Amino acid sequence: MKILIAPYLFIYAKEGKIKCLTVDEAHEEKLTSEGWTHTATINPARWIETMANGNQDPSDMLDEIQFKNP
């Protein structure tokens, strides 16, 4: 039996810049100590599909991952 792990990306933001990290790359304690904030966890395929098909305004989608909501 083959176990598949969904290809999630963990998004961290700092001063309008983002880091998109895999589960193997994300080291939350280090990132948060450097001032990065976790803003989203996404399935990249679904996220791109939503953006491309106009289900949500692309600039709103980018705002969601670049800036922490209050």
Number of C-alpha atoms within 10 A of each C-alpha: 3 4 5 6 7 9 12 15 18 21 20 26 22 18 11 11 11 18 18 16 15 14 11 6 10 16 11 14 9 10 16 14 9 10 12 19 21 20 19 17 15 17 13 14 10 10 11 12 11 15 16 12 10 9 9 11 12 15 9 11 13 12 13 14 24 22 19 16 8 3
